[in-house]
Amino acid sequence: MLQVNDLEVISNKRVVLRLPEMLLPDATINALVGPEFAGKSLLARTLHGLYRDYRGLIDFQNIDKMRIDTYLLTNEVHLLSEKSINENIFFSGKLKRESILDYAMLAELENDLERLVSELALRKKKLLELAIACGMYPSLLIIDDFDQCFTKDDLTLVGKILSKYKSDGGTVLLTSRLRIPEMDFTYIIDEEGVVQI
């Protein structure tokens, strides 16, 4: 579970984002929705630990010490392009290989395991990254710019993958410019700050 209280994200010595409270319980899929440049990516990077100029509480409660805290998936591709899918899975987590392969099967990548990543279409690369992220089983999986990472054609597969991840106890935070249906919790971000709806 992630609990955030009285968070103020600071840039150039001024508060650029306020988040009075956010609670993301275990085994939930959550959305942070707002317009471009509202601070969604800044909040995602702050929760992930890449941006550290903030005041307030970011607390991962009841964390299993065998899990990494967060995994941030962005719309950029972070794979070894001259290696096969299988090699990318192996290098991502030797101890988590079977779990990652389970998610790769849900992403319908079973027939492409020996293909080089450089030969894959962008959508398959993003599905592979999602399978790896879920298979690593972080406490919080953050997918920044969800509506830019995946197309409408991918949503059925992504839904299956995230549903399994949730049933395995994982917590997800998606950032998006567009509202995403069927979320456990949705937060809206604008110039006033972040509020749950």
LOGUSE-915387 format. One record per residue (C-alpha): y, x, z. Coordinates in steps of 0.001 Angstrom, whole numbers, plus 500000, padded with zeros to 6 digits. Each point is the difference from the previous one (the first is absolute). Layout:
SITE       y       x       z
SITE       Y       X       Z
...
END
This chain:
SITE       y       x       z
SITE  500000  500000  500000
SITE  503506  501172  499216
SITE  502904  498985  502197
SITE  503600  500809  499112
SITE  502891  499250  502365
SITE  503754  500557  499666
SITE  499594  502273  496998
SITE  503165  501421  498456
SITE  499579  502237  496971
SITE  502869  502440  499615
SITE  501446  501721  496942
SITE  503176  502121  499972
SITE  500513  499218  503704
SITE  500110  496238  499469
SITE  497441  497255  500452
SITE  498773  498856  496580
SITE  497129  497760  501122
SITE  499347  497937  503131
SITE  496655  498576  501002
SITE  500129  498215  503362
SITE  496267  499313  500086
SITE  496904  500187  497819
SITE  496432  499477  501088
SITE  497146  500631  497584
SITE  496736  499029  501722
SITE  496715  501637  499058
SITE  498156  498505  497022
SITE  503053  498434  498341
SITE  501668  500249  496611
SITE  503786  499917  500288
SITE  502945  500099  497621
SITE  503511  501400  500218
SITE  502019  498301  497264
SITE  503542  500662  498848
SITE  502245  500949  497112
SITE  500186  503439  498447
SITE  501763  502570  502214
SITE  499670  497806  503102
SITE  498119  502724  501912
SITE  496349  499020  499499
SITE  498939  503478  498904
SITE  502097  501624  502727
SITE  498251  497849  502622
SITE  496588  500769  498445
SITE  500703  503727  500148
SITE  501296  499721  503554
SITE  496855  498183  501163
SITE  497891  502602  498184
SITE  501884  502858  501683
SITE  501627  501519  496912
SITE  503474  498935  501131
SITE  500762  500842  503620
SITE  503701  499279  500507
SITE  499672  496812  502046
SITE  500353  498572  503485
SITE  497648  497480  501553
SITE  496278  499543  500490
SITE  497259  500340  497395
SITE  496744  499633  501903
SITE  496468  499973  498641
SITE  498052  498320  502787
SITE  496252  500134  500587
SITE  499497  502662  497350
SITE  496487  501231  499377
SITE  500437  503780  500140
SITE  497591  500412  497056
SITE  502561  498309  497726
SITE  503137  501462  498514
SITE  503122  498080  500951
SITE  501373  498961  496613
SITE  499379  500363  496297
SITE  502936  499493  497637
SITE  499189  498906  496458
SITE  502969  500083  497606
SITE  500458  499168  496344
SITE  499613  503705  499168
SITE  496510  501298  499223
SITE  498644  502591  502446
SITE  496606  500937  498566
SITE  498440  503157  498591
SITE  500419  499123  496324
SITE  497630  502657  498607
SITE  497189  498950  502351
SITE  497668  497035  499688
SITE  500224  496861  502113
SITE  496942  501245  501895
SITE  501660  503355  500709
SITE  503206  498285  501149
SITE  497943  497880  502382
SITE  498144  503074  501269
SITE  503197  502009  500552
SITE  501723  497048  501687
SITE  497522  499709  502808
SITE  496571  501576  500134
SITE  499208  498119  503199
SITE  501320  496711  498577
SITE  498376  500276  496549
SITE  497674  496993  500385
SITE  502814  497799  501283
SITE  502286  501058  497140
SITE  497197  499356  497484
SITE  499560  496467  501410
SITE  503672  499300  499325
SITE  499772  501664  496556
SITE  497209  497557  499114
SITE  502268  497096  500978
SITE  502632  501534  497702
SITE  497360  499852  497209
SITE  500058  503775  499499
SITE  496224  500501  500188
SITE  499675  500646  496245
SITE  502829  502552  500014
SITE  498955  502316  502848
SITE  499493  503035  497725
SITE  503140  499441  497911
SITE  502972  502294  500472
SITE  502912  498331  501726
SITE  502260  501143  497128
SITE  497965  497716  497686
SITE  500583  496893  502108
SITE  502611  497322  499429
SITE  502705  499857  502672
SITE  498561  496790  501493
SITE  496615  501670  500608
SITE  501723  502990  501586
SITE  501817  497681  502411
SITE  496775  498122  500783
SITE  498287  503331  500694
SITE  502820  501015  502337
SITE  499691  496669  501804
SITE  496227  500468  500352
SITE  500522  503486  501428
SITE  502704  498768  502385
SITE  497850  497156  501320
SITE  496930  502224  500259
SITE  501946  502479  502143
SITE  500487  497060  502407
SITE  503461  500704  501424
SITE  501404  497981  502894
SITE  502688  498736  497636
SITE  499861  500000  496203
SITE  503492  499760  498528
SITE  500316  499116  496318
SITE  503603  500613  499005
SITE  501320  498122  496956
SITE  496817  497929  499794
SITE  501418  497962  497110
SITE  500580  503258  498061
SITE  496611  501568  500846
SITE  497834  497154  498779
SITE  500275  497494  497167
SITE  499090  496317  500090
SITE  496739  500931  498264
SITE  499099  502246  502953
SITE  500639  497458  502748
SITE  496457  498593  500103
SITE  498473  503456  500469
SITE  502729  501066  502432
SITE  499444  496786  501941
SITE  496261  500739  500319
SITE  500673  503558  501136
SITE  502631  499018  502568
SITE  497850  497114  501232
SITE  497136  502421  500721
SITE  502410  502427  501647
SITE  501330  497197  502207
SITE  496464  498849  500893
SITE  499252  503632  500956
SITE  502891  499753  502494
SITE  502688  501666  497906
SITE  503682  499085  500078
SITE  502129  499996  496844
SITE  503759  499920  499413
SITE  501107  499319  496415
SITE  503609  500445  498915
SITE  501146  497945  497042
SITE  503035  498535  498293
SITE  498037  496793  499415
SITE  498440  497659  502559
SITE  496258  500469  500283
SITE  497940  496894  500792
SITE  497306  499807  502665
SITE  501318  502701  502346
SITE  499225  499851  503714
SITE  503627  500870  500781
SITE  503029  500395  497744
SITE  503228  501787  500879
SITE  503190  499709  497966
SITE  502415  502936  499766
SITE  503645  499685  498975
SITE  503400  501391  500962
SITE  499717  498333  503424
SITE  496716  501713  500862
SITE  496373  498893  500152
SITE  498772  496584  501159
SITE  496587  498363  500086
SITE  499614  496712  498153
END
